[in-house]
Amino acid sequence: MFLQKNTFFNFKLFKKNKKNILELQLPRPENKLSTASYRVFILDNKFHIPQLNEYRRIWIYLPPDYEQNPERRYPVVYAQDGQNLFDAATSFSGEWAIDDNLNALFHQNSENALIVVGIDNGSDTRTYEYSPYPHKKFGGGGAKDYANFLAKNLKPYIDANYRTLADQPNTGLLGSSLGGLFTLYGGLKHPHVFGKLFVFSPSFWFSEKIYQKAKEFKKNHSQRIYLLAGAKESASLVPDTLKMYDILKSVGFSDEEISIKICDDGEHSEWFWRREFPYAYREVFF
């Protein structure tokens, strides 16, 4: 385990700052305390997704020196399943502790500074929003609209209101499971926008069309792709991930642009993604 999660007990609501951002304060399920660090904020509880006619809570993690270094700009990763990223009180089955891991990495070396924007999934609409192609049993197929929202609405908003490094090499996507499927699809759909792709435990089983999408990809931009899979996930997940790795290599991704990591103990679980995120971050950004 990279870092033990700290628990914070100060639940006073902070005042709005000049950017109208509140420090994290959410209704908590009974007996569940917030574990989000002081660097996690709620950007908006009802950010509009016009492509889907939905409203969604958006979280933002800011590096520890964000206020102290007003000239500094930071890379940004747009992460799916925002409920599970920072706070055990809102997570489905444990959290990634991205905030605590990034805080620790920063204090080891201040070059390790990253903004993470977390977008809540839509619960009942999660499958639709994260899947690029419909499944006969499970439906889906709305990832094109969701990807357009990230690229054309949310990213421009973040770049306009925060000190970001807005260029493609400093902009990433992250997701696991169906979020991992979406992350690869979103990166292939908008390669000029998203240069870093963290594809964790991807649900490529959802549709064979994702392989065809990769085979037909016209590589015109350099991208850094990190594929992660665990041997204790589904029987097909490791073979599916290896298959995608081979396809991406065949369309022109070099050894420097794409990595794959298979963990013998890896399970389809937040604890696995939490443990592996710091290593993936350093591999992709440095």
N, C-alpha and C positions, 0 to 999 in steps of 0.2 A: 504494500500500500504506500502510495507516495506521500500522503499527508492525512493525518487524522482530522476529521471535521470538528471545528469549534462550535460551541453553542453560545448564542448571544441573548442576553436577557433584558436589554433595554428596548422597550416597545413604545416609547414616546414618539408621537408623530412629529417629524421634522417639518419646518416651514418650507414653503415653496422657494426655490431659488430663482434667479433671473430668467432661467429657461423653463420655468414652470414645472420643474421636476420634483417629485416627492421622494424622500427616502422610503424604502420598502415598508409598507404597512398594509397587510391584507387580513381579511377575516380568517381565523385559524380554526381548523377542526378541533374538537375538544381534545385536550391533553396533548396537542402537538404544538411545540414551540418553534418559532422561526429559527432557522440556522443560516439565513442569508447574512453575508458579511456587510460591513458598513460601506462597501464599494458598490453594492447592488441597489439600483433604483428602479422605480416604475416610470417609464416614459409616458405611457398612456394606458388606461384600462379599457379603452374602446377606440383603438386606432382603426380607421376605416380601411377595408380591403375592397376597393371598388370593383375589381374584376370578379369577385365572388359575392358581392353584396353582404359582406360579413364585417363584424367588428371584433377586434382581438386585443388582449392585453399584450403589451410589449415591455420587456425588461431590458435594462442596460447595465452592464458592468463597466466601470471606468477604472483605469489603472490607479495605483496609489498616489502617483505624482501628478495626476491630471490637473488639479487646481494649482499646484506649486510651480509647474512648468508651463506657463501660458503660451510659449512659443512652440512647444512640442506637438507633433501630430502623430497619430497612431494607426496601425493597421486595424481592420475590423473583420470579425467573423460573425456571420448571420447564422444562428443556431436554432434548429427545430426543437419542438417539444419543450418550450420555455418553462413550463411548470416543473420540469425535472432537473433543470440545470443548476440552480443555486440554493434551493430551499426545500428541506425535507417536509415542511408543513404543507406544501402544495404539490409535492411529487406523487406519482402514482405508486411507485414501489422503490423508493430510495432516490437519491439525487446524485448528480455528477460532481458536485463540489467544485465547479469550474472556478468560482470566485476565490475560494481558499487556495486552490492549487496555483492560480495565477498570482495571487498575493505572495505566496511563498517563493515562486520563481522570480518575481520582481525583487524581493528582498535578497535573493541570492545574487542577482545581476539585474540592474535597472534597465538593461537592454530588453529584458523580457517584459514587454509592456504591450497589451492588446486590449482593444475594446471588443466586448462580446454583446451582441444584440440578440436577445432571446424572444422568439415569437411563440406564444402559446398555441398548442394544437387546438383544433376545433371540437375535440371530444367526439361527438357523433359524426362530424364531417372530416375527421382526421384521415381516414382511408381515402376519401375522395380527393382531398387536397394534396396528399403526398404521392399519389399514384399517377403516373403519366398515361397509363393505358388501362382500360376497364378489365376487370376479372369477371368471368362468367358467374361466379358465386358471390363475390364480395363487392362488385361494382367498382367505382373509382373512375379515374380519368381526368381529374381537375388540376393536375400538377402544372400544366401549361399556364393556367391563369394565376396560380399561386406563385410560380417562378417569375411571371411578368410583374406581379405585385412587388416582389422583393427587388427586382432589378430596376423597375421604373417608378416606383412610389416610395418604398421604405428606404432604400439606399440613398436616393437624392435627398430625402428628408434628413437622414442621419448626417450626410455630408454637409448639409446646409447649417445644421445646428450644433455640430460637434467638431472638434479638431481631428479630422481623420486624414489618413493617407488614402485618397479616394481612387487611386489608380488600380488597375487590374491585378498587378502582382501583390498588392496589399489588401485585397478583398477576398474573403473566403466564405464558404458554406460548410456547415457541419450538421450531421444527423446520424441517427442509428435506426436500424430496422427499416420500417417504411421511410423514416427520415433519411436513412442512408441511401435507399433507392432514389428518393427525391434529390438528395445532394448531388449524386452523380448526374442525374437527368438535368437538374438546373444548371450545373456546370457545363454540360455539353450543349445545352440550349443557349446559354449566354456566356460563351467562352471569353468574350471581350470584356465582360464585367467581373466574373469570378475566376481568380487565378489560383486559389487554394481550395482544395476539396478534401474534407475529412469524411470519408465514407466508412462508417462503422457498422458492422454486422448487417450488410444491405439485404433487403428482401427482394432479390432479383427473381425469386420464384413467382412473384406476382404476375409477371407477364414476360414471355419470351421476346417481346418486341423491344425490350431494353437492349438486348444483345444486337439486334438489327440496327437500332439507333447508334450504338457504338461503332458497329462495322461501317456505317455510312458517314461517320463523322469526318468532316474535312478539317484537318488540323492546321489552323492558321495562327494560333496563339500558343505561347508557352504556358503550361499550367502545371501545378504540383498536386498530384493525387496520392492520397494515403488510404489504402484499403486495409481494413482490420476485420479479422474473423476469428471465432473461437471454435475449437474442436468439439466442445460440449454443447454447441448450439444444435440446430436441426441437422439431420443427416446430409442435407443438400447444401447447406450454407457455405462450407469451405470449398467444395467443388464448384459451386456457382461463382464464388468470388475469384477462384483461380481461373475459371473460364473467362470472366470479365477482364482480369489482368492480362491474359494472353491476347484478347481482342484489342485492348487498348495499346499494347505493345505493337500489334500488327498494323495499327493505323498511324504509327509514328511517335508514340510516347517513348522517350528514352529512359534509361535506368535512372538518370538524375531527376526525371519528372514524375516517375511513378514508383511507389513502394508498396509492398504487401507484407503484412505481418499476420502470421497464424499462431495463436496461443493455445497450447495443449489444454490449459485449464479454463479457457474462455467460455463463458456462458452468455446466454441472451439476457443480459441483466445490467442494471445501472452500475453495480459495483465494478463490473468488468470495464465498462466505458469510462467510469471515473478513474480507475487505475491507469488506463492506457492514454487518457487525454494528454497529460503532461509530456509523455514521450513523443506522441504524435505531433504536438505543437512544436517542440524543439526540432523534430525531424523536418517538418514542413517549412518553418520560418527561418531556420538557420543552417 
